[in-house]
Amino acid sequence: MDTLPQYQAIFEIVMLIPRGRVCSYGVIAKYAGPGITARIVGRAMSASHNLAVPAHRVVNSQGKLTGKMHFETATRMQELLEAEGVRIKKDKVVDFAKCFWSPDELI
């Protein structure tokens, strides 16, 4: 499958994540379409930094900032989330269940 349409579907979902909320790679993959995995979502996020995609709002299924190494600095992902009111402790979202957003909220 061509990666450009896959990435576009992923980016469209990530653009829906509200400020101050986060979503996981796996949930995004589920809604982005058949054949898209959490790993593909991760690749798309690391390729998105020159685009207006809020990649900082995508975390792993436990709320960990596993994509932080793809930002300009090791703390940039955390800084962006904290600027939106998301609390982070030891590279993990505090109150993850409360901050978690799913495309189900749009239905």
N, CA, C and O atoms as a Tinker XYZ file with bonds, in Angstrom:
   428  protein
     1  N      0.839000   -1.187000    0.000000    73     2
     2  CA     0.000000    0.000000    0.000000    64     1     3
     3  C      0.883000    1.251000    0.000000    63     2     4     5
     4  O      1.876000    1.309000    0.726000    81     3
     5  N      0.534000    2.227000   -0.793000    73     3     6
     6  CA     1.273000    3.482000   -0.892000    64     5     7
     7  C      1.194000    4.231000    0.434000    63     6     8     9
     8  O      0.115000    4.348000    1.014000    81     7
     9  N      2.317000    4.734000    0.913000    73     7    10
    10  CA     2.331000    5.383000    2.230000    64     9    11
    11  C      1.685000    6.764000    2.240000    63    10    12    13
    12  O      1.164000    7.178000    3.276000    81    11
    13  N      1.701000    7.486000    1.128000    73    11    14
    14  CA     1.132000    8.828000    1.137000    64    13    15
    15  C     -0.350000    8.839000    1.510000    63    14    16    17
    16  O     -0.731000    9.611000    2.389000    81    15
    17  N     -1.210000    8.018000    0.885000    73    15    18
    18  CA    -2.616000    7.995000    1.319000    64    17    19
    19  C     -2.771000    7.529000    2.768000    63    18    20    21
    20  O     -3.633000    8.030000    3.491000    81    19
    21  N     -1.939000    6.572000    3.193000    73    19    22
    22  CA    -1.983000    6.114000    4.587000    64    21    23
    23  C     -1.670000    7.274000    5.515000    63    22    24    25
    24  O     -2.402000    7.517000    6.476000    81    23
    25  N     -0.600000    7.985000    5.239000    73    23    26
    26  CA    -0.199000    9.096000    6.089000    64    25    27
    27  C     -1.264000   10.181000    6.093000    63    26    28    29
    28  O     -1.532000   10.777000    7.137000    81    27
    29  N     -1.874000   10.448000    4.947000    73    27    30
    30  CA    -2.910000   11.481000    4.881000    64    29    31
    31  C     -4.084000   11.118000    5.790000    63    30    32    33
    32  O     -4.603000   11.976000    6.504000    81    31
    33  N     -4.505000    9.856000    5.766000    73    31    34
    34  CA    -5.608000    9.403000    6.632000    64    33    35
    35  C     -5.224000    9.559000    8.101000    63    34    36    37
    36  O     -6.045000    9.969000    8.921000    81    35
    37  N     -3.998000    9.235000    8.425000    73    35    38
    38  CA    -3.499000    9.370000    9.807000    64    37    39
    39  C     -3.477000   10.840000   10.212000    63    38    40    41
    40  O     -3.955000   11.195000   11.290000    81    39
    41  N     -2.921000   11.699000    9.351000    73    39    42
    42  CA    -2.833000   13.127000    9.657000    64    41    43
    43  C     -4.213000   13.727000    9.882000    63    42    44    45
    44  O     -4.388000   14.564000   10.768000    81    43
    45  N     -5.195000   13.307000    9.089000    73    43    46
    46  CA    -6.547000   13.843000    9.246000    64    45    47
    47  C     -7.116000   13.522000   10.623000    63    46    48    49
    48  O     -7.800000   14.354000   11.219000    81    47
    49  N     -6.845000   12.335000   11.128000    73    47    50
    50  CA    -7.326000   11.963000   12.461000    64    49    51
    51  C     -6.569000   12.753000   13.537000    63    50    52    53
    52  O     -7.180000   13.278000   14.468000    81    51
    53  N     -5.257000   12.832000   13.408000    73    51    54
    54  CA    -4.449000   13.547000   14.403000    64    53    55
    55  C     -4.863000   15.022000   14.475000    63    54    56    57
    56  O     -4.848000   15.620000   15.551000    81    55
    57  N     -5.227000   15.596000   13.347000    73    55    58
    58  CA    -5.663000   16.999000   13.337000    64    57    59
    59  C     -6.952000   17.205000   14.137000    63    58    60    61
    60  O     -7.259000   18.330000   14.531000    81    59
    61  N     -7.698000   16.145000   14.375000    73    59    62
    62  CA    -8.949000   16.234000   15.137000    64    61    63
    63  C     -8.747000   16.195000   16.654000    63    62    64    65
    64  O     -9.650000   16.553000   17.410000    81    63
    65  N     -7.566000   15.761000   17.097000    73    63    66
    66  CA    -7.317000   15.654000   18.539000    64    65    67
    67  C     -7.330000   17.060000   19.136000    63    66    68    69
    68  O     -6.530000   17.907000   18.740000    81    67
    69  N     -8.232000   17.315000   20.085000    73    67    70
    70  CA    -8.325000   18.672000   20.659000    64    69    71
    71  C     -7.103000   19.049000   21.498000    63    70    72    73
    72  O     -6.399000   18.185000   22.021000    81    71
    73  N     -6.871000   20.346000   21.613000    73    71    74
    74  CA    -5.827000   20.854000   22.523000    64    73    75
    75  C     -6.065000   20.285000   23.909000    63    74    76    77
    76  O     -7.205000   20.186000   24.365000    81    75
    77  N     -4.987000   19.913000   24.572000    73    75    78
    78  CA    -5.100000   19.411000   25.936000    64    77    79
    79  C     -5.540000   17.967000   26.042000    63    78    80    81
    80  O     -5.824000   17.481000   27.137000    81    79
    81  N     -5.600000   17.277000   24.914000    73    79    82
    82  CA    -6.002000   15.867000   24.895000    64    81    83
    83  C     -4.937000   15.076000   24.141000    63    82    84    85
    84  O     -4.137000   15.649000   23.402000    81    83
    85  N     -4.932000   13.763000   24.329000    73    83    86
    86  CA    -3.993000   12.883000   23.628000    64    85    87
    87  C     -4.733000   11.666000   23.086000    63    86    88    89
    88  O     -5.831000   11.338000   23.535000    81    87
    89  N     -4.120000   11.011000   22.126000    73    87    90
    90  CA    -4.657000    9.778000   21.566000    64    89    91
    91  C     -3.478000    8.822000   21.367000    63    90    92    93
    92  O     -2.325000    9.252000   21.346000    81    91
    93  N     -3.764000    7.542000   21.224000    73    91    94
    94  CA    -2.687000    6.562000   21.070000    64    93    95
    95  C     -2.490000    6.168000   19.614000    63    94    96    97
    96  O     -3.385000    6.314000   18.782000    81    95
    97  N     -1.310000    5.672000   19.334000    73    95    98
    98  CA    -0.973000    5.189000   17.997000    64    97    99
    99  C     -1.976000    4.122000   17.541000    63    98   100   101
   100  O     -2.451000    4.147000   16.406000    81    99
   101  N     -2.287000    3.197000   18.432000    73    99   102
   102  CA    -3.180000    2.092000   18.091000    64   101   103
   103  C     -4.594000    2.531000   17.754000    63   102   104   105
   104  O     -5.194000    2.016000   16.810000    81   103
   105  N     -5.133000    3.472000   18.512000    73   103   106
   106  CA    -6.492000    3.963000   18.241000    64   105   107
   107  C     -6.515000    4.709000   16.911000    63   106   108   109
   108  O     -7.451000    4.556000   16.125000    81   107
   109  N     -5.502000    5.504000   16.663000    73   107   110
   110  CA    -5.435000    6.209000   15.386000    64   109   111
   111  C     -5.370000    5.199000   14.243000    63   110   112   113
   112  O     -6.048000    5.366000   13.230000    81   111
   113  N     -4.565000    4.163000   14.399000    73   111   114
   114  CA    -4.448000    3.128000   13.366000    64   113   115
   115  C     -5.797000    2.465000   13.100000    63   114   116   117
   116  O     -6.156000    2.214000   11.950000    81   115
   117  N     -6.527000    2.187000   14.150000    73   115   118
   118  CA    -7.841000    1.538000   14.024000    64   117   119
   119  C     -8.784000    2.358000   13.147000    63   118   120   121
   120  O     -9.518000    1.801000   12.331000    81   119
   121  N     -8.765000    3.663000   13.312000    73   119   122
   122  CA    -9.677000    4.536000   12.577000    64   121   123
   123  C     -9.141000    4.994000   11.222000    63   122   124   125
   124  O     -9.910000    5.457000   10.379000    81   123
   125  N     -7.832000    4.869000   11.004000    73   123   126
   126  CA    -7.226000    5.363000    9.762000    64   125   127
   127  C     -7.480000    4.442000    8.572000    63   126   128   129
   128  O     -7.418000    4.878000    7.422000    81   127
   129  N     -7.762000    3.182000    8.843000    73   127   130
   130  CA    -8.101000    2.301000    7.730000    64   129   131
   131  C     -7.411000    0.956000    7.785000    63   130   132   133
   132  O     -6.473000    0.756000    8.557000    81   131
   133  N     -7.883000    0.031000    6.957000    73   131   134
   134  CA    -7.320000   -1.316000    6.940000    64   133   135
   135  C     -5.835000   -1.300000    6.554000    63   134   136   137
   136  O     -5.410000   -0.534000    5.689000    81   135
   137  N     -5.081000   -2.142000    7.200000    73   135   138
   138  CA    -3.664000   -2.258000    6.904000    64   137   139
   139  C     -2.791000   -1.244000    7.619000    63   138   140   141
   140  O     -1.565000   -1.321000    7.536000    81   139
   141  N     -3.391000   -0.303000    8.315000    73   139   142
   142  CA    -2.603000    0.694000    9.043000    64   141   143
   143  C     -2.406000    0.197000   10.470000    63   142   144   145
   144  O     -3.367000   -0.126000   11.167000    81   143
   145  N     -1.168000    0.142000   10.885000    73   143   146
   146  CA    -0.814000   -0.340000   12.213000    64   145   147
   147  C     -0.286000    0.816000   13.071000    63   146   148   149
   148  O     -0.005000    1.905000   12.571000    81   147
   149  N     -0.162000    0.553000   14.356000    73   147   150
   150  CA     0.396000    1.561000   15.267000    64   149   151
   151  C      1.803000    1.955000   14.819000    63   150   152   153
   152  O      2.185000    3.119000   14.939000    81   151
   153  N      2.563000    1.013000   14.312000    73   151   154
   154  CA     3.925000    1.300000   13.841000    64   153   155
   155  C      3.904000    2.291000   12.663000    63   154   156   157
   156  O      4.739000    3.191000   12.582000    81   155
   157  N      2.947000    2.110000   11.765000    73   155   158
   158  CA     2.812000    3.031000   10.627000    64   157   159
   159  C      2.426000    4.422000   11.123000    63   158   160   161
   160  O      2.915000    5.427000   10.606000    81   159
   161  N      1.557000    4.479000   12.117000    73   159   162
   162  CA     1.187000    5.772000   12.699000    64   161   163
   163  C      2.436000    6.445000   13.279000    63   162   164   165
   164  O      2.632000    7.648000   13.107000    81   163
   165  N      3.262000    5.680000   13.955000    73   163   166
   166  CA     4.507000    6.224000   14.505000    64   165   167
   167  C      5.411000    6.784000   13.416000    63   166   168   169
   168  O      5.992000    7.857000   13.581000    81   167
   169  N      5.531000    6.070000   12.316000    73   167   170
   170  CA     6.350000    6.556000   11.199000    64   169   171
   171  C      5.764000    7.849000   10.629000    63   170   172   173
   172  O      6.495000    8.785000   10.304000    81   171
   173  N      4.450000    7.884000   10.516000    73   171   174
   174  CA     3.792000    9.090000    9.997000    64   173   175
   175  C      4.047000   10.280000   10.928000    63   174   176   177
   176  O      4.286000   11.394000   10.461000    81   175
   177  N      3.997000   10.044000   12.241000    73   175   178
   178  CA     4.235000   11.137000   13.187000    64   177   179
   179  C      5.668000   11.644000   13.076000    63   178   180   181
   180  O      5.895000   12.852000   13.145000    81   179
   181  N      6.631000   10.757000   12.906000    73   179   182
   182  CA     8.012000   11.219000   12.791000    64   181   183
   183  C      8.257000   11.922000   11.459000    63   182   184   185
   184  O      9.218000   12.680000   11.332000    81   183
   185  N      7.405000   11.682000   10.470000    73   183   186
   186  CA     7.524000   12.353000    9.168000    64   185   187
   187  C      6.707000   13.646000    9.114000    63   186   188   189
   188  O      6.735000   14.345000    8.100000    81   187
   189  N      5.990000   13.972000   10.173000    73   187   190
   190  CA     5.037000   15.086000   10.128000    64   189   191
   191  C      5.565000   16.411000   10.652000    63   190   192   193
   192  O      4.840000   17.405000   10.627000    81   191
   193  N      6.781000   16.455000   11.117000    73   191   194
   194  CA     7.241000   17.633000   11.852000    64   193   195
   195  C      7.381000   18.910000   11.031000    63   194   196   197
   196  O      7.472000   19.993000   11.608000    81   195
   197  N      7.402000   18.818000    9.729000    73   195   198
   198  CA     7.430000   20.032000    8.918000    64   197   199
   199  C      6.026000   20.417000    8.462000    63   198   200   201
   200  O      5.847000   21.353000    7.683000    81   199
   201  N      5.043000   19.686000    8.955000    73   199   202
   202  CA     3.645000   19.942000    8.626000    64   201   203
   203  C      2.938000   20.480000    9.866000    63   202   204   205
   204  O      3.487000   20.433000   10.967000    81   203
   205  N      1.744000   20.981000    9.692000    73   203   206
   206  CA     0.972000   21.505000   10.828000    64   205   207
   207  C      0.158000   20.384000   11.474000    63   206   208   209
   208  O     -1.056000   20.504000   11.639000    81   207
   209  N      0.831000   19.307000   11.833000    73   207   210
   210  CA     0.183000   18.151000   12.459000    64   209   211
   211  C      0.618000   18.113000   13.924000    63   210   212   213
   212  O      1.817000   18.113000   14.202000    81   211
   213  N     -0.332000   18.081000   14.869000    73   211   214
   214  CA     0.032000   18.079000   16.292000    64   213   215
   215  C      0.506000   16.702000   16.776000    63   214   216   217
   216  O     -0.157000   16.053000   17.585000    81   215
   217  N      1.650000   16.278000   16.270000    73   215   218
   218  CA     2.198000   14.956000   16.591000    64   217   219
   219  C      2.462000   14.781000   18.085000    63   218   220   221
   220  O      2.501000   13.655000   18.581000    81   219
   221  N      2.641000   15.886000   18.799000    73   219   222
   222  CA     2.907000   15.809000   20.239000    64   221   223
   223  C      1.720000   15.226000   21.003000    63   222   224   225
   224  O      1.878000   14.790000   22.143000    81   223
   225  N      0.549000   15.211000   20.401000    73   223   226
   226  CA    -0.654000   14.685000   21.056000    64   225   227
   227  C     -0.823000   13.178000   20.876000    63   226   228   229
   228  O     -1.826000   12.612000   21.311000    81   227
   229  N      0.147000   12.528000   20.242000    73   227   230
   230  CA     0.071000   11.082000   20.006000    64   229   231
   231  C      1.073000   10.380000   20.926000    63   230   232   233
   232  O      2.278000   10.626000   20.863000    81   231
   233  N      0.548000    9.510000   21.771000    73   231   234
   234  CA     1.354000    8.795000   22.774000    64   233   235
   235  C      1.080000    7.294000   22.660000    63   234   236   237
   236  O      0.228000    6.872000   21.878000    81   235
   237  N      1.801000    6.498000   23.435000    73   235   238
   238  CA     1.519000    5.069000   23.369000    64   237   239
   239  C      0.293000    4.717000   24.219000    63   238   240   241
   240  O     -0.286000    5.587000   24.869000    81   239
   241  N     -0.090000    3.463000   24.209000    73   239   242
   242  CA    -1.340000    3.040000   24.860000    64   241   243
   243  C     -1.322000    3.165000   26.378000    63   242   244   245
   244  O     -2.369000    3.041000   27.014000    81   243
   245  N     -0.159000    3.406000   26.970000    73   243   246
   246  CA    -0.072000    3.642000   28.412000    64   245   247
   247  C      0.111000    5.126000   28.734000    63   246   248   249
   248  O      0.247000    5.503000   29.898000    81   247
   249  N      0.114000    5.956000   27.704000    73   247   250
   250  CA     0.288000    7.385000   27.916000    64   249   251
   251  C      1.734000    7.840000   27.944000    63   250   252   253
   252  O      2.014000    8.973000   28.336000    81   251
   253  N      2.652000    6.991000   27.541000    73   251   254
   254  CA     4.074000    7.349000   27.547000    64   253   255
   255  C      4.448000    8.131000   26.291000    63   254   256   257
   256  O      3.906000    7.899000   25.211000    81   255
   257  N      5.374000    9.049000   26.455000    73   255   258
   258  CA     5.834000    9.893000   25.356000    64   257   259
   259  C      6.909000    9.175000   24.551000    63   258   260   261
   260  O      8.054000    9.623000   24.493000    81   259
   261  N      6.540000    8.072000   23.940000    73   259   262
   262  CA     7.510000    7.242000   23.231000    64   261   263
   263  C      8.037000    7.882000   21.954000    63   262   264   265
   264  O      9.069000    7.451000   21.439000    81   263
   265  N      7.363000    8.890000   21.434000    73   263   266
   266  CA     7.822000    9.557000   20.215000    64   265   267
   267  C      8.677000   10.780000   20.460000    63   266   268   269
   268  O      9.012000   11.499000   19.519000    81   267
   269  N      9.037000   11.032000   21.713000    73   267   270
   270  CA     9.739000   12.273000   22.056000    64   269   271
   271  C     11.080000   12.444000   21.352000    63   270   272   273
   272  O     11.539000   13.570000   21.161000    81   271
   273  N     11.711000   11.341000   20.967000    73   271   274
   274  CA    13.021000   11.440000   20.330000    64   273   275
   275  C     12.947000   12.006000   18.913000    63   274   276   277
   276  O     13.975000   12.336000   18.322000    81   275
   277  N     11.739000   12.117000   18.370000    73   275   278
   278  CA    11.577000   12.642000   17.014000    64   277   279
   279  C     11.329000   14.154000   16.984000    63   278   280   281
   280  O     11.109000   14.733000   15.920000    81   279
   281  N     11.367000   14.784000   18.159000    73   279   282
   282  CA    11.178000   16.234000   18.243000    64   281   283
   283  C     12.541000   16.922000   18.284000    63   282   284   285
   284  O     13.571000   16.268000   18.448000    81   283
   285  N     12.538000   18.248000   18.132000    73   283   286
   286  CA    13.785000   19.011000   18.064000    64   285   287
   287  C     14.690000   18.764000   19.266000    63   286   288   289
   288  O     15.909000   18.675000   19.125000    81   287
   289  N     14.088000   18.655000   20.448000    73   287   290
   290  CA    14.855000   18.374000   21.665000    64   289   291
   291  C     14.155000   17.244000   22.425000    63   290   292   293
   292  O     13.006000   16.913000   22.135000    81   291
   293  N     14.839000   16.670000   23.376000    73   291   294
   294  CA    14.283000   15.560000   24.156000    64   293   295
   295  C     13.094000   15.974000   25.016000    63   294   296   297
   296  O     12.323000   15.121000   25.457000    81   295
   297  N     12.938000   17.274000   25.259000    73   295   298
   298  CA    11.847000   17.743000   26.120000    64   297   299
   299  C     10.739000   18.469000   25.350000    63   298   300   301
   300  O      9.742000   18.874000   25.948000    81   299
   301  N     10.899000   18.638000   24.048000    73   299   302
   302  CA     9.942000   19.443000   23.278000    64   301   303
   303  C      8.523000   18.876000   23.289000    63   302   304   305
   304  O      7.566000   19.640000   23.411000    81   303
   305  N      8.367000   17.575000   23.167000    73   303   306
   306  CA     7.030000   16.964000   23.173000    64   305   307
   307  C      6.331000   17.275000   24.499000    63   306   308   309
   308  O      5.166000   17.671000   24.519000    81   307
   309  N      7.049000   17.092000   25.593000    73   307   310
   310  CA     6.498000   17.388000   26.914000    64   309   311
   311  C      6.149000   18.868000   27.034000    63   310   312   313
   312  O      5.087000   19.212000   27.553000    81   311
   313  N      7.012000   19.726000   26.571000    73   311   314
   314  CA     6.760000   21.173000   26.646000    64   313   315
   315  C      5.477000   21.555000   25.901000    63   314   316   317
   316  O      4.678000   22.348000   26.398000    81   315
   317  N      5.289000   20.989000   24.715000    73   315   318
   318  CA     4.092000   21.288000   23.925000    64   317   319
   319  C      2.828000   20.805000   24.631000    63   318   320   321
   320  O      1.821000   21.513000   24.661000    81   319
   321  N      2.878000   19.611000   25.194000    73   319   322
   322  CA     1.714000   19.080000   25.915000    64   321   323
   323  C      1.420000   19.906000   27.162000    63   322   324   325
   324  O      0.266000   20.234000   27.437000    81   323
   325  N      2.461000   20.237000   27.909000    73   323   326
   326  CA     2.258000   21.033000   29.128000    64   325   327
   327  C      1.703000   22.417000   28.801000    63   326   328   329
   328  O      0.921000   22.966000   29.577000    81   327
   329  N      2.096000   22.985000   27.667000    73   327   330
   330  CA     1.573000   24.290000   27.255000    64   329   331
   331  C      0.069000   24.217000   26.977000    63   330   332   333
   332  O     -0.622000   25.236000   26.994000    81   331
   333  N     -0.430000   23.003000   26.723000    73   331   334
   334  CA    -1.861000   22.788000   26.488000    64   333   335
   335  C     -2.582000   22.328000   27.752000    63   334   336   337
   336  O     -3.780000   22.045000   27.716000    81   335
   337  N     -1.861000   22.255000   28.860000    73   335   338
   338  CA    -2.477000   21.873000   30.124000    64   337   339
   339  C     -2.402000   20.398000   30.465000    63   338   340   341
   340  O     -2.999000   19.962000   31.449000    81   339
   341  N     -1.676000   19.618000   29.665000    73   339   342
   342  CA    -1.513000   18.184000   29.952000    64   341   343
   343  C     -0.334000   18.036000   30.904000    63   342   344   345
   344  O      0.768000   18.510000   30.625000    81   343
   345  N     -0.578000   17.376000   32.027000    73   343   346
   346  CA     0.494000   17.167000   33.011000    64   345   347
   347  C      1.278000   15.918000   32.650000    63   346   348   349
   348  O      0.705000   14.889000   32.293000    81   347
   349  N      2.603000   16.023000   32.750000    73   347   350
   350  CA     3.513000   14.926000   32.423000    64   349   351
   351  C      4.405000   14.665000   33.627000    63   350   352   353
   352  O      4.917000   15.597000   34.246000    81   351
   353  N      4.583000   13.406000   33.948000    73   351   354
   354  CA     5.516000   13.029000   35.016000    64   353   355
   355  C      6.278000   11.795000   34.552000    63   354   356   357
   356  O      5.680000   10.783000   34.186000    81   355
   357  N      7.603000   11.890000   34.571000    73   355   358
   358  CA     8.469000   10.793000   34.144000    64   357   359
   359  C      8.093000   10.282000   32.752000    63   358   360   361
   360  O      7.948000    9.079000   32.534000    81   359
   361  N      7.940000   11.221000   31.818000    73   359   362
   362  CA     7.629000   10.917000   30.412000    64   361   363
   363  C      6.300000   10.195000   30.216000    63   362   364   365
   364  O      6.144000    9.423000   29.269000    81   363
   365  N      5.348000   10.442000   31.101000    73   363   366
   366  CA     4.040000    9.800000   31.004000    64   365   367
   367  C      2.937000   10.812000   31.328000    63   366   368   369
   368  O      3.097000   11.657000   32.209000    81   367
   369  N      1.821000   10.716000   30.605000    73   367   370
   370  CA     0.689000   11.609000   30.835000    64   369   371
   371  C      0.041000   11.263000   32.175000    63   370   372   373
   372  O     -0.330000   10.116000   32.424000    81   371
   373  N     -0.087000   12.272000   33.026000    73   371   374
   374  CA    -0.780000   12.119000   34.307000    64   373   375
   375  C     -2.275000   12.177000   33.995000    63   374   376   377
   376  O     -2.696000   12.952000   33.137000    81   375
   377  N     -3.077000   11.367000   34.680000    73   375   378
   378  CA    -4.515000   11.301000   34.409000    64   377   379
   379  C     -4.782000   10.951000   32.947000    63   378   380   381
   380  O     -5.608000   11.579000   32.285000    81   379
   381  N     -4.076000    9.947000   32.461000    73   379   382
   382  CA    -4.159000    9.542000   31.055000    64   381   383
   383  C     -5.599000    9.291000   30.614000    63   382   384   385
   384  O     -6.003000    9.758000   29.549000    81   383
   385  N     -6.376000    8.568000   31.407000    73   383   386
   386  CA    -7.762000    8.261000   31.023000    64   385   387
   387  C     -8.578000    9.541000   30.853000    63   386   388   389
   388  O     -9.433000    9.623000   29.971000    81   387
   389  N     -8.318000   10.520000   31.681000    73   387   390
   390  CA    -9.054000   11.787000   31.609000    64   389   391
   391  C     -8.640000   12.603000   30.376000    63   390   392   393
   392  O     -9.467000   13.292000   29.779000    81   391
   393  N     -7.375000   12.522000   30.006000    73   391   394
   394  CA    -6.856000   13.280000   28.861000    64   393   395
   395  C     -7.067000   12.567000   27.529000    63   394   396   397
   396  O     -6.939000   13.174000   26.466000    81   395
   397  N     -7.388000   11.285000   27.592000    73   395   398
   398  CA    -7.470000   10.489000   26.366000    64   397   399
   399  C     -8.660000   10.906000   25.508000    63   398   400   401
   400  O     -9.767000   11.118000   26.004000    81   399
   401  N     -8.400000   11.017000   24.215000    73   399   402
   402  CA    -9.447000   11.353000   23.239000    64   401   403
   403  C     -9.527000   10.227000   22.210000    63   402   404   405
   404  O     -8.511000    9.649000   21.822000    81   403
   405  N    -10.725000    9.932000   21.784000    73   403   406
   406  CA   -10.933000    8.924000   20.746000    64   405   407
   407  C    -11.859000    9.507000   19.672000    63   406   408   409
   408  O    -12.734000   10.315000   19.980000    81   407
   409  N    -11.668000    9.100000   18.424000    73   407   410
   410  CA   -12.596000    9.525000   17.372000    64   409   411
   411  C    -14.048000    9.129000   17.671000    63   410   412   413
   412  O    -14.974000    9.678000   17.073000    81   411
   413  N    -14.246000    8.195000   18.579000    73   411   414
   414  CA   -15.617000    7.833000   18.993000    64   413   415
   415  C    -16.375000    9.049000   19.517000    63   414   416   417
   416  O    -17.600000    9.107000   19.412000    81   415
   417  N    -15.661000   10.014000   20.078000    73   415   418
   418  CA   -16.303000   11.211000   20.624000    64   417   419
   419  C    -16.993000   12.040000   19.543000    63   418   420   421
   420  O    -17.848000   12.873000   19.844000    81   419
   421  N    -16.623000   11.811000   18.299000    73   419   422
   422  CA   -17.214000   12.559000   17.187000    64   421   423
   423  C    -18.497000   11.924000   16.668000    63   422   424   425
   424  O    -19.260000   12.542000   15.925000    81   423
   425  N    -18.719000   10.680000   17.073000    73   423   426
   426  CA   -19.882000    9.933000   16.566000    64   425   427
   427  C    -21.112000   10.205000   17.407000    63   426   428
   428  O    -22.182000    9.663000   17.130000    81   427
